[in-house]
Amino acid sequence: MTEHVPHILRSDAQDNRERILDAARALFSADGLDVPMREIARRAEVGPATLYRHFPTKETLVAEAFADQLNACRAIVDEGCADPDPWRGLRLVIERICELHARDRGFTEAFLSAFPGVTDVAAGREYTVRAVAGLAQRAKEAGHLRSDFVLDDLILVLMANKGIRAASTDTQVMASRRFAGLVIQAFEACPRHTPLPPAARL
């Protein structure tokens, strides 16, 4: 019997960890990063001591909660930068990142904020901005991206995309795709006014 106890405890600890992360993601998405740790523990149905045993600070919890989104963001940027057509690559980055952020407003807040101590998120943001800057420069040199585009325009897009509110995630993503289409046409040096994605009922 005693041989199995450590395994059971490890399994329980893993369950607690997953419940904490699920609760944190849901609350961060709904209420932002200022949600109290005690409220996260309550939603996860664990005691505060259990929460702090797994995540000693809110910074470590935020970093872990959004690790998958950070990896997805990096993969999107890498795919866009690898495209031999820089304008096509930049369009892909704008479309996919807007959709990624539309699915999780908590991640958007973490990505855009200067939340102290979350070095993983800060590093992910720095990597994204630096890579997109290079991609944008190539798109300008190819004559496709308007010459007055600046990196702050991309931050402005993410801030505006964060403001999209809809009754469901699917509708929110649909609206985000149309917004990204409008943004891309605005950024194009010589807009061709290609058809936009379908409009969403908001």
N, C-alpha and C positions, 0 to 999 in steps of 0.2 A: 504494500500500500504506500509506504513512504517514498518508494522510488517514483511514484506517479505524481506526487504532490507538486514538486517544482514545475513539472510540465503544465499542470492545471493552472498554477499561479501565472506562469508565463502566458498561457492562453487568455486568462482573465485580463491580464495587464494589456495584452494586445487589443482585446475587445474594448477596454476602457479608452485606450489611445485612439482607436478608430472612431468611437462615439464622440470623443472630445473634438477630433478634427472635423467630423461631420457637423457637429453643433457650431463650431467656430466658423466654418465656411458659410453655413446658413445665416448666422447672425451677422457676420461681416458683410454679406451680400445685402441683407435687409437694412441693417442699421449703421454700417460703416465700422471703421476700426476702433472707434471709441467705446464700443460695447464692453461692459465690465467683465473681467475674468470670472467673477462669481456667477454672472448670468450665463456664461458659457458652461460652467460646471453644472449649473441647475438644469440647463437644456440637455446636457449630456447624461444627466442622472448619475453624476459622480460627486464626491465631496471635493471641496477646494484643495485639500491636501493631495488628493489623487491627481488633480489637474496640474498642480505645481510640481509634483514628482515627475510627471512626464514633460512638462513645459515650464521651466523655472521662471521664464519671463514671457510677456506678451509678444516680444520681438521674435522669440524662437517659435512661438505658436503661429504667428503670421507667416513667417518664412516657410514653415512646414505645410501650413494649410494651402499655400499657393505654389508649392514646388512644381506640381504638374503643369499648372498654367504657365509658369516661367519657362519650363522646358518646351512647352508647345509654342510659346512666343519666339523662343530662340530658333526652333525648327522652321517656323514660318519665315523668319528673317533670313535664315541660311538658304532656304529654298528660293526666295526672291532674289537674293544676291547671286545665286548660282545660275540664274537664267541669263543666257547670252544677250537677250533683249532687255535692257535695263528698265524701259518703260513698262513692259509687260511684268517684269519682276516687281516693280514698285506698285503697280496696280494690285498684284497678288497680295503684297504685304498689307496694303491699306484694307483690302476686302477682308482678308483672313483675320487680321488683328482687330478690326472693328467687330467682327462676329465673335471672336474669342472674348472680347471685353463685354459685348452685349449679353453673353451668357452668364457673366458673373461680375456684377457691379462692385463687389467686394475686392476682386482682383484689380479692377480699374482704380479704385481708391488707393490700394496698396501701391500700385505701379506709379501713380501720379503724385503720391504724397511724399513728404520728407519724413516719414515715420521713423523716429530715431532708432538706430541700432539694427535695423533689418538689412543687414549687409547683402544678403542674397538677392533681395528685391532690388536694392540700389544698383548692384552689379548687373543684374538682368536688364534694368532700364538703361544703364550706361552702354551696355553691349548693343541693345536695340537701336538706340539713338545714333551711336557711332556707325553701325552698319548701314542704317537707312541713310545717313548723311552721304556715305560713299555711293550708295545706289542712286540717290537723288542727283548727285553731281554727274554721274554717268548718263542719267536720263536727260539732264540739261544739255550735256555735250552732244547727245544724239539728236537734240532739237525737239524732243517730245514733251519735256517738262518746262513749264513757264519759267522764265529766267529769274523772276522775283520770288520764287518759292524759298522759304527758309524753314529750318527744322522746327521752329516754334509753331509753324502751321500744322505739323503733325500732332503736336501736343494739344493744340486747339481742337483738332478733329476728335481726339480721344476724349477731351473734356465735354465736347458737344454730344458725342456718341453716348457718353455716360448719362446724359439727361433724357435719353429715350425711355419712356415708361409705357408699358403695355400690360394687358391682362394676363398674358402668358409669355413664357420664355420664347416659344416658337414665333409669336407675333412680334416680340421685341427683336428677335434675330432678323425677321423679315423686314422690319422697319430699318434696322441697321444696314442691311444689304442695300436698300434703296438709298439711304443716306450716303453710304460709301460710293455708290454710283454717281450721285450728284457731286461729291467731293472730287472724284477722279476727273469728271468733266471740267470742273472748275480749275483743276491743277494742270490740265493739258494745255500745251502751248497753242495748238490750233484745234479747239474742240470740234469733234465730229458729230456730237450729239447722238451717239448711238442709243438704242432703246435702254431705258432704265429697268432695273429689277421691279417686280410688281409692288404696288403700294400696299401698305398694311393699314388696317382700320385701328386707329388708336383711341 
